[in-house]
Amino acid sequence: MSEPKKIAGISRRKLLVSGVAAAPALALLHESLPHQGVHDALGGSQTSVAQAAEGEHGSVHPDSSGHSAHSDFSAGGTVDHDANGFNPTDILRDFDFGRTSRLPDGRTLREYDLVAVDKEIEVAPGVFYPAWTYNGRIPGPTLRATEGDLIRIRFINASEHPHTIHFHGIHPSFTDGVAGVGENRGAGQIAPGERFVYEFEAEPFGLHHYHCHVTPLADHIAKGLYGTFIVDPKEPREQADELLMVMNGFDTNFDRSNEIYAVNTVGFHYLNEPVRVKQGELVRIYLVNILEFDLINSFHIHANFFNYFPTGTSREPSELTDTVILGQGQRGICELRFPYKGQFMFHAHVSEFTELGWMGFFEVE
């Protein structure tokens, strides 16, 4: 397993006490001061990640509680989205409805192509990670269909490692993507250079996801082999500005503890590029927690509440809230309207996750 460039040896704790963040977001945070801990974490001088790894950043001073306080440090620059091959802002509204045709029985056939590719991804400014991806991006394409459609996914494994695709939903066992079950040489996992076709009916309606199911499972998921699968109900939901938010993280020094947390892969991205929405318009967030190495994740929005639909399998919300707690693999739909113009923060309601990248802003226009 290759080591990531510029980040080798840096630990979760070093990143946390040094407050790594994208420099262009600092002015915004200083103006809004959403949380004192975030403000402390992101303030200060320009120091490279490489210097931090070598212990060249400012000294850490104990606070009154005996814990290490945040030193003045931030990682300048922005992520090269062109080199990554995707931009988290685009992923918000990028839904793949597949190639469609009509079957003899009148059903719609939707066909997709997914390719497993090993690829280095910049997950925060100057922080590179040797990822495993579907179609060269993390998360993989957001596949979308309507309840009852026939789904056909042509999978090619162009990686150096065996992989599968396991879809959450209802389908036959031989398309479940689990090692030891299936028709591909009786193993259910696809060797490098081989291919397989997954075919099943899209059900039930709701918000689902897919991921590799080869052991060690945690490693295959943590490396980036996951994506979202949305099955729309036959009777369409109310029209809305729809957004995908996949909560994920990256263990950059391979100690089975994450150093970077994010939505749609790039830490701090939505500080630099806030999510733009319109005042009064219905906003529908497809929220997925795929975070590995942490038991829970959470989503919190400032100055507003949302209707929450667990797994999206009901047309009636379970609660009106401003915070939801999700275990790995849990997901749900959040619906809300913004009554006021301005900037409104959203972030994990786990302070450490927030300070290590899982935060952003809505820009209400």
C-alpha positions as CSV (number, residue, x, y, z in Angstrom):
1,M,0.0,0.0,0.0
2,S,1.6,3.3,-1.1
3,E,1.9,6.2,1.3
4,P,0.1,9.5,0.4
5,K,2.2,12.5,-0.7
6,K,2.9,15.3,1.7
7,I,0.9,13.8,4.6
8,A,2.9,10.8,5.6
9,G,3.2,10.5,9.4
10,I,0.8,13.2,10.3
11,S,-1.8,12.1,12.8
12,R,-5.4,12.9,13.6
13,R,-4.2,14.7,16.8
14,K,-1.6,16.7,14.9
15,L,-4.2,17.8,12.4
16,L,-6.7,18.7,15.1
17,V,-4.3,20.8,17.2
18,S,-2.9,22.5,14.2
19,G,-6.4,23.3,12.8
20,V,-5.7,22.4,9.1
21,A,-8.1,24.3,6.9
22,A,-8.4,26.0,3.5
23,A,-7.1,29.6,3.8
24,P,-9.7,31.3,1.7
25,A,-12.4,30.3,4.2
26,L,-10.7,32.1,7.1
27,A,-12.2,35.5,6.5
28,L,-15.6,34.0,6.2
29,L,-15.3,32.2,9.5
30,H,-13.8,35.2,11.3
31,E,-16.9,37.2,10.2
32,S,-19.4,34.7,11.3
33,L,-17.7,33.1,14.3
34,P,-20.1,30.1,14.3
35,H,-18.4,28.2,17.1
36,Q,-15.5,29.3,19.2
37,G,-13.8,25.9,18.7
38,V,-14.0,26.2,14.9
39,H,-12.7,29.8,15.1
40,D,-9.7,28.7,17.2
41,A,-9.0,25.8,15.0
42,L,-8.9,27.8,11.7
43,G,-7.1,30.9,12.8
44,G,-3.5,31.8,12.2
45,S,-0.3,31.7,10.1
46,Q,0.4,29.9,6.8
47,T,2.3,26.6,7.3
48,S,2.5,23.7,4.9
49,V,1.2,20.3,5.6
50,A,4.7,18.9,5.1
51,Q,6.0,21.2,7.8
52,A,3.3,20.1,10.1
53,A,4.3,16.5,9.5
54,E,7.8,17.3,10.4
55,G,6.8,19.1,13.6
56,E,7.7,22.6,12.3
57,H,4.4,24.2,13.1
58,G,3.9,26.5,16.1
59,S,4.1,25.1,19.6
60,V,1.0,23.7,21.2
61,H,-0.1,25.3,24.4
62,P,-2.2,23.6,27.1
63,D,-5.5,25.2,27.9
64,S,-7.1,25.5,31.3
65,S,-8.7,22.1,31.0
66,G,-5.3,20.4,30.5
67,H,-6.0,19.5,26.9
68,S,-3.9,20.8,24.0
69,A,-5.2,24.1,22.6
70,H,-5.1,24.9,18.9
71,S,-2.0,26.6,17.7
72,D,-1.9,29.2,14.9
73,F,-1.8,27.1,11.7
74,S,-3.7,26.6,8.5
75,A,-3.0,24.9,5.2
76,G,-3.1,27.5,2.5
77,G,-4.3,26.9,-1.1
78,T,-7.2,25.0,-2.6
79,V,-7.8,21.6,-4.0
80,D,-7.1,21.0,-7.7
81,H,-10.5,19.7,-8.8
82,D,-9.4,19.2,-12.4
83,A,-6.7,16.9,-11.3
84,N,-9.1,15.0,-9.0
85,G,-11.5,14.7,-11.9
86,F,-14.6,15.9,-10.0
87,N,-15.8,18.9,-8.0
88,P,-17.9,18.4,-4.8
89,T,-20.0,21.4,-5.9
90,D,-21.0,19.5,-9.1
91,I,-21.5,16.2,-7.2
92,L,-24.3,17.9,-5.2
93,R,-26.6,17.9,-8.2
94,D,-25.1,15.3,-10.5
95,F,-27.6,12.4,-10.9
96,D,-27.0,9.6,-13.3
97,F,-30.3,8.3,-14.8
98,G,-28.6,5.8,-17.0
99,R,-29.2,4.9,-20.6
100,T,-32.9,4.2,-20.9
101,S,-34.9,1.9,-23.2
102,R,-38.4,0.2,-23.1
103,L,-38.7,-3.5,-22.4
104,P,-41.3,-5.7,-24.1
105,D,-43.3,-5.8,-20.9
106,G,-43.4,-2.0,-20.8
107,R,-40.9,-1.5,-18.0
108,T,-38.0,0.9,-18.3
109,L,-34.5,-0.5,-18.5
110,R,-31.8,1.7,-17.1
111,E,-28.1,0.8,-18.0
112,Y,-25.0,2.1,-16.3
113,D,-21.3,1.5,-16.5
114,L,-19.1,1.4,-13.4
115,V,-15.3,0.9,-13.4
116,A,-13.1,0.4,-10.4
117,V,-10.0,2.4,-10.7
118,D,-7.0,3.1,-8.4
119,K,-6.5,6.8,-8.2
120,E,-4.8,9.4,-6.0
121,I,-7.3,12.0,-4.7
122,E,-6.5,15.3,-3.0
123,V,-8.9,15.2,0.0
124,A,-7.9,18.6,1.5
125,P,-5.5,21.3,0.3
126,G,-2.1,19.5,-0.1
127,V,-3.4,16.2,1.4
128,F,-3.3,13.4,-1.1
129,Y,-4.8,9.9,-0.6
130,P,-4.2,6.7,-2.7
131,A,-7.9,5.9,-3.2
132,W,-9.9,3.1,-4.8
133,T,-12.8,4.6,-6.8
134,Y,-15.8,3.9,-9.0
135,N,-15.4,5.8,-12.2
136,G,-12.5,7.8,-10.9
137,R,-14.4,9.8,-8.3
138,I,-15.5,9.7,-4.6
139,P,-18.3,9.1,-4.1
140,G,-19.0,7.1,-7.2
141,P,-21.8,8.2,-9.6
142,T,-25.2,8.8,-8.0
143,L,-27.4,6.2,-9.8
144,R,-31.1,7.1,-10.0
145,A,-34.1,5.2,-11.1
146,T,-37.8,4.9,-10.5
147,E,-39.4,2.1,-8.5
148,G,-40.0,-0.9,-10.7
149,D,-37.4,-0.1,-13.3
150,L,-35.0,-2.9,-14.4
151,I,-31.4,-1.9,-13.5
152,R,-28.4,-3.2,-15.4
153,I,-24.9,-2.3,-14.2
154,R,-21.9,-3.3,-16.3
155,F,-19.0,-3.5,-13.9
156,I,-15.3,-3.6,-15.0
157,N,-12.6,-4.1,-12.4
158,A,-9.6,-2.0,-13.7
159,S,-8.1,-1.9,-10.2
160,E,-5.1,-4.0,-9.0
161,H,-7.4,-5.6,-6.3
162,P,-10.5,-7.8,-6.4
163,H,-13.7,-5.8,-5.9
164,T,-17.5,-6.1,-6.1
165,I,-20.6,-3.8,-6.0
166,H,-23.1,-4.5,-3.2
167,F,-26.3,-2.6,-3.6
168,H,-28.6,-1.9,-0.7
169,G,-32.2,-2.8,-1.7
170,I,-34.1,-5.9,-2.6
171,H,-32.6,-8.3,-5.2
172,P,-31.5,-11.9,-5.9
173,S,-28.5,-13.3,-4.0
174,F,-26.4,-13.8,-7.1
175,T,-26.3,-10.1,-7.7
176,D,-25.6,-9.2,-4.1
177,G,-21.9,-8.6,-4.6
178,V,-20.7,-10.7,-1.7
179,A,-17.6,-12.9,-1.8
180,G,-18.7,-16.6,-1.9
181,V,-22.1,-15.9,-3.4
182,G,-22.7,-15.3,-7.1
183,E,-22.1,-16.4,-10.6
184,N,-18.7,-15.0,-11.3
185,R,-16.5,-18.2,-10.9
186,G,-18.7,-19.0,-7.9
187,A,-16.9,-16.4,-5.8
188,G,-19.1,-13.3,-6.1
189,Q,-16.0,-11.0,-6.3
190,I,-14.5,-9.7,-9.5
191,A,-10.8,-10.2,-10.1
192,P,-8.6,-7.5,-11.7
193,G,-9.3,-7.3,-15.4
194,E,-12.6,-9.1,-15.1
195,R,-16.2,-7.9,-15.4
196,F,-19.7,-8.7,-14.3
197,V,-23.2,-7.5,-15.0
198,Y,-25.5,-6.8,-12.0
199,E,-29.2,-6.8,-12.9
200,F,-32.2,-6.4,-10.6
201,E,-35.5,-4.5,-10.2
202,A,-35.3,-1.1,-8.4
203,E,-37.1,-1.6,-5.1
204,P,-38.1,-0.3,-2.6
205,F,-38.3,3.4,-3.3
206,G,-36.0,5.4,-1.1
207,L,-32.5,6.5,-0.6
208,H,-30.0,3.6,-0.8
209,H,-26.3,3.2,-1.5
210,Y,-23.7,0.8,-2.9
211,H,-20.2,-0.2,-2.0
212,C,-17.6,-2.9,-2.4
213,H,-18.1,-5.9,-0.2
214,V,-14.7,-7.6,-0.4
215,T,-12.8,-8.3,2.9
216,P,-11.3,-6.6,4.7
217,L,-14.6,-4.7,4.2
218,A,-13.5,-1.6,6.2
219,D,-10.5,-1.1,4.0
220,H,-12.4,-1.4,0.7
221,I,-15.1,1.1,1.9
222,A,-12.6,3.5,3.5
223,K,-10.5,3.7,0.4
224,G,-13.5,5.2,-1.5
225,L,-15.5,2.4,-3.2
226,Y,-19.0,3.6,-2.5
227,G,-21.8,5.7,-4.1
228,T,-25.5,6.5,-3.8
229,F,-28.5,4.7,-5.3
230,I,-31.8,6.7,-5.4
231,V,-35.0,5.0,-6.2
232,D,-37.8,7.5,-6.8
233,P,-41.4,6.5,-5.9
234,K,-43.8,6.0,-8.9
235,E,-45.7,9.0,-7.7
236,P,-43.1,11.7,-7.9
237,R,-42.1,13.7,-4.8
238,E,-42.8,17.4,-4.8
239,Q,-40.4,19.4,-7.0
240,A,-37.4,20.6,-5.1
241,D,-33.8,21.7,-5.4
242,E,-32.2,18.3,-4.8
243,L,-28.7,17.9,-3.2
244,L,-26.6,14.8,-2.5
245,M,-24.5,14.9,0.7
246,V,-22.3,11.9,1.4
247,M,-20.6,12.1,4.7
248,N,-17.2,10.5,4.5
249,G,-13.6,10.6,5.9
250,F,-10.1,9.5,5.2
251,D,-7.5,7.7,7.2
252,T,-4.4,9.4,5.6
253,N,-1.8,7.6,7.7
254,F,-3.5,4.2,7.8
255,D,-3.8,3.9,11.6
256,R,-7.6,3.1,11.3
257,S,-8.5,6.6,12.6
258,N,-9.6,9.4,10.2
259,E,-7.6,12.5,9.8
260,I,-9.9,14.2,7.3
261,Y,-13.7,14.4,7.5
262,A,-15.9,15.8,4.7
263,V,-19.1,15.9,2.8
264,N,-18.6,14.6,-0.8
265,T,-14.9,13.9,-0.1
266,V,-13.0,17.3,0.1
267,G,-12.6,18.7,3.6
268,F,-13.7,22.3,4.1
269,H,-14.9,22.5,0.4
270,Y,-18.3,24.1,1.2
271,L,-16.6,26.8,3.1
272,N,-14.8,27.9,0.0
273,E,-17.7,27.2,-2.3
274,P,-21.0,27.6,-0.3
275,V,-24.0,25.6,-1.4
276,R,-26.2,28.1,-3.2
277,V,-30.0,27.8,-2.7
278,K,-33.0,30.1,-3.2
279,Q,-35.0,31.8,-0.4
280,G,-38.3,30.0,0.1
281,E,-37.6,27.2,-2.3
282,L,-38.0,23.6,-1.2
283,V,-34.5,22.0,-0.7
284,R,-34.3,18.2,-0.5
285,I,-31.0,16.8,0.8
286,Y,-30.2,13.1,0.2
287,L,-28.0,12.5,3.2
288,V,-25.8,9.4,3.4
289,N,-23.3,8.4,6.1
290,I,-20.6,6.1,4.8
291,L,-17.9,7.1,7.3
292,E,-15.6,4.2,8.3
293,F,-13.6,3.9,11.6
294,D,-16.1,6.0,13.6
295,L,-19.3,4.6,15.1
296,I,-21.5,7.6,14.4
297,N,-21.8,10.7,12.3
298,S,-24.2,13.6,12.4
299,F,-25.7,16.5,10.4
300,H,-26.7,19.8,12.0
301,I,-27.9,23.0,10.3
302,H,-27.9,26.4,11.8
303,A,-31.0,28.7,12.2
304,N,-33.4,26.3,10.6
305,F,-35.2,22.9,11.0
306,F,-35.9,20.2,8.5
307,N,-38.4,17.3,8.0
308,Y,-36.5,14.0,8.2
309,F,-37.5,10.9,6.3
310,P,-35.3,7.9,7.4
311,T,-34.1,5.9,4.4
312,G,-36.6,7.8,2.3
313,T,-38.9,4.9,2.3
314,S,-41.9,6.8,3.7
315,R,-43.7,9.8,2.3
316,E,-44.3,11.0,5.9
317,P,-41.4,12.5,8.0
318,S,-40.5,11.0,11.3
319,E,-39.6,14.3,12.9
320,L,-38.9,18.0,12.5
321,T,-35.4,18.7,13.8
322,D,-32.1,20.5,13.2
323,T,-29.8,17.5,14.0
324,V,-29.8,13.8,13.0
325,I,-27.4,11.1,14.2
326,L,-26.5,8.3,11.8
327,G,-24.5,5.1,12.1
328,Q,-22.5,3.8,9.1
329,G,-24.7,3.0,6.2
330,Q,-27.7,4.9,7.6
331,R,-29.2,7.6,5.4
332,G,-32.2,9.8,5.1
333,I,-33.9,12.6,3.3
334,C,-34.0,16.1,4.8
335,E,-36.5,18.7,3.4
336,L,-36.5,22.3,4.3
337,R,-37.0,25.9,3.1
338,F,-34.8,28.9,4.0
339,P,-37.0,31.8,5.1
340,Y,-34.1,34.2,5.3
341,K,-31.3,35.3,3.0
342,G,-27.7,35.0,4.2
343,Q,-25.1,32.4,5.1
344,F,-26.1,29.5,7.3
345,M,-23.6,26.9,8.5
346,F,-24.0,23.2,8.4
347,H,-21.6,20.7,10.0
348,A,-21.2,17.5,12.0
349,H,-22.4,17.9,15.6
350,V,-19.2,16.2,16.7
351,S,-16.7,19.0,17.2
352,E,-13.7,17.1,16.2
353,F,-15.2,16.1,12.9
354,T,-16.1,19.7,12.3
355,E,-12.6,21.0,13.0
356,L,-11.1,18.4,10.7
357,G,-13.1,19.4,7.6
358,W,-16.8,18.4,8.0
359,M,-18.3,21.9,7.8
360,G,-19.8,24.2,5.2
361,F,-22.3,27.0,4.5
362,F,-25.5,27.4,2.6
363,E,-25.7,30.7,0.7
364,V,-29.4,31.7,0.5
365,E,-30.1,34.1,-2.3
